[in-house]
Structure formats: structure tokens, C-alpha cells
């Protein structure tokens, strides 16, 4: 996670960001969690599903995509060793086999993982999928010209840190063995009990070496999934998918693949997308979006219309919006000052600024409030719904600031209702009651990200957010609080510069666990322990609400992505 592409993941996951205009993984839906939603008739094969999106599906190459399965649309073309369970709610946070027969067989210390492929797997041209193809698909993701994917393989695989990809190094990675056409053995340089989660990433997609044409591969990647790419225009702005005749449902228990054709149209204004889904005229009746949420004003209109309200999918993704402190900058080097700010926060006003309680839920823990993350309730600095300015003033006095303090809060000018002016202003008003004068420093989004993720430029007090690569506490806590992940030259995400041996040791100990339920409990306990240091102030978790067309059936929204899964959708 030591890379700027985490930001790209959070924004480009086509399933995450709470933005009125557009949707960067990785929960439980409320409301439309029935598979029969969108109509009482049984879903049937046939028809065309239209996808209306704001952002184009760029980098349609399994090496370059970040999210599990590449998000929604790519997961129809790219199969991986494992995948997310395509079920609504908490059941959808589980990892299940995909190309492999199981989720992986670990050695005693979880440094060696073995996978066996299912028999009868084929590409869109009818040729068999082999273990060597998956090994090659992973290796090409190390090539500099195909960068952008998740960095874990580079960190975890023996020899991964120095490997330059198959175009420069024909020998390949010795840490991936393929003793036969159906077997893969991965050798890791440290125990990783969550390797089955990593195997959902598109870097584990098989790529036939003979068909690899480098950076042009994205124009027509060879399908291992139920659909193949027949057209990709303007770098993902218009993508047409049709059935892969060699895909077999007998080898794929997860993707339903009901529609005959999928027409993805991007570059649309968010208001236009929601208007078209609302009207559901013609082809738009069989349409969905994978990146556009309802905003506060739109949601108010929809809520007043029972027919429209019945066509809103609601879900949650593992994501936390929070205040971050740099303890190297005064006065935030004093824990009492950080605690005072935590007490002074008015979460009700912050939630209103984020669009209201329908679009945001108050957070007092860093980990999202889902079981798979190991959620353990705590509130070390209870401010109630509207803040505790009296307690904040008391702490400031103890810290030597009886007359209050003046501080600068850095935020983005991007209208994302997360790190934007609305949230910053709400905090400014609340902290004023505690004698804390807040000056606002708004930056254009690129400048904001560069500033907060640079060790030398990080401000003392700023807005931040984090989304999970998979539903576990590991990819949530380690990048932010593991001292060994502090990056001095590059994008740094350990904004509190925490380098606590006991924390680092516990992260290592949890990573050795292959019992993911046990690991979740340990992640929750670690979150509670770290929270005592007030290096962050959790504010809220977003809620995702998206319209779908009147002819769309079989709505599934899992705790993994928080949004409608188009691999389950039917339009007849």
C-alpha cells in the first residue's frame, strides 16, 4: 500500500466514493437486499443491460486495475483464482473460489500457498486456461508500462521487489511455481494469512502469453469470464460486451450472466444519469450505474416517490472519513490538543454537511462498523452527537492554552462531500464553541493529495479518508499505522508517523493467522488500542444510494463493494 495508486483505487473502484457527481474499494445493504428486487418475476437470460457512468473504464487491462476483480464491469471479463461471494449483506464479504477449486491451501506458517485450477476452464477462443497463464498474468503486472495495480505482490512474493516484468526478465518469478497445468505454488517472504483475499485482484487473471501485446492488450483482453470485449472506444468511454461462448456456468458459481449483451456508456453528467434512470424510458429501463450516487437533493425527490424509492439500492463499503493529525507539527504534538479536538467535534453537523443521515453514518472507530473488519465499538473521547466543548476547553487549559488556540485545517476544494469545504466548515463552526479558531486552507484536489501524502509537506491538521482493498482490518490499519510503511520519498499514508513496536508486532502476528474470523477479532482490538493515541478523529462512514432502471431484476448488494453487482443483474 506504499503507493499513490491507493488514491486511484479509492476513486476508481467504480463502487466507492460518496460524491454527488461520481463514484477509489473496499458494506451491508439496507432496504433492497432481496435478490428478487426490481420485479416479482423470476430473472431470465436475454436482453441488453445498459450501464450509465460518469467516469470511463480506463486501463481495461488486468495488470493495471486495482480493485478486487477490477470493480464491477471488469469482473465480467476477468476471472481470478478467488473472488468475492456474490451475496447480499455480510455474506458478500466472504472470499470464495473462482478459477481455483478452493481459496488456497497454506503451509503451516502461511508463507507458501498452493492452488489447483478447476478442470475445463477456457478462454473466449476455446483454448484452455493453464496455471502458466496465471503466472504470466501476474508477472506482466510487474512491468513498468503496466503499472497501476495493487502493490502487494511486489511486497509479498520472494524476489518481487526487484522483478521488472517478463518483457525485461524472461526468466520470470521463481517464487511462483507451476508444476503442472492445474497447479500454482506461491512462495512469500513473510506469513500472509489473507492471501486468499489478494487472489481476488485482477493481477491473478490468466493472460495467454501469445496474445499479449503490451499496452494495447486493454483494447481486446482475452476473456476468461462470461463476457468478451467486442468494442472499446475512447479508452473505456464506450465498451460493448457480448457472451463468451466458451464460458461455462458449471465452473463459475458466482456470476449469473443473465443479459446477452452489456453496453457501457461513460462520460455522462451525474444529473443526466440519475434523470435517465429515474425516467427509465426505452433502453434506460434496463440500465444501471456503477459509479454515480444520488445526492442529497436528488435523494429528497426520490424519497417522496414510492415507485422511485423502490428502485434505490442501498449499501455500505468499508470506508472511513476522518480528521488526521501530524504530531510533528505544533500544537498537535500534544495528545491533549488532539483529544480536545476529538471532544469538540459535532458529528451531527458533519453528517448534515455530508448529505444527511441517509448518506452518512457517524463513526467513532477507525475500522468500519462491519464484522468482517473486526469492528469493535469504542469511543475514547465521547463527544455525543453535537460535541462536548466544555471537555475540550478543559483539556486545552491542561495543555497550557486557557485562551484557546488558532489552527489551520487543510481540505480539498473538490466537491466530494468527504474532504471538501462543506465538511471543513462544519468542523470550523463546532470547534469555535470550544475556543478553537480554525482557519481553512482549501486546495485543488491534486495539490491537496500531494501535500497531505508528502512527509515534508504534510500539514498538522487535515481531512482524510480511507477505503479497504478487501473487507478486513489488515489493509485498513497496516498502511496507516505500521511504522515500517512510512514512506519518506513518495506517497506516505501513515500520516501520524506512528512507529510503535507493539503495534508493528501485532500486525505481524495477525498476518500469520489463516483463520480470518480470529484475525478479525485481533484487528478490532488493535484498532481500539491505536485509537487511544488520538492520531485520527473518525467522523463518518458513507452510505451509497443508487438508482436502477425499472426493468432491472435480481439486485445484489454485498458488504464487499456496497453497490449493485452487475454480474447478478437480469433485465428479463
ABEGO torsion letter per residue (X at the ends): XBBAAAAAAAAAAGAABBBAABXXXXXBBBGBABAABGEABBBBBEEBBBBBBABBBBGBBAAABABBGGEAAAAAABBBABBBBBBBEAAAABBBBBABABAEBBBAAGABBBBBBBBGBBBAAGBBBBAAAAAAAAAAAABAAABGBBAAAAAABBGAAABAEAAABAAEBAABBBABAABBBBBBABBBAAAAAAAABAAABBBBAAABAEAAAAABBBBABABBBABBBGGGABBBBBBBAABBAAABAABAGABABBBBBBGBBAAAAAAAAAAGBEAAAABBBAABBBBAAAAAAAAABAAAAAABBBBBBBBBBBBBBBAABOAAABAAAAAAAAAABBAAAAAAAAGEAAABBBBABABBBBAAAGBBBBBABBAEAAEBAAAAAAAAAAAGBAAEBBBBBBBBABBAGAABAAAAAAAAAAAAAAGBBBBBBBBBAAAAAAAAABAAABBABBBBBBBBABBBAAAAAAAAABAAABBABEBBABAAGBBBAAAAAAAAAAAABABAAAAAAAAAAAAAAAAAAGABBBABBBBBBBBBBAABBGBBBBAAAGBBBAAABBAX
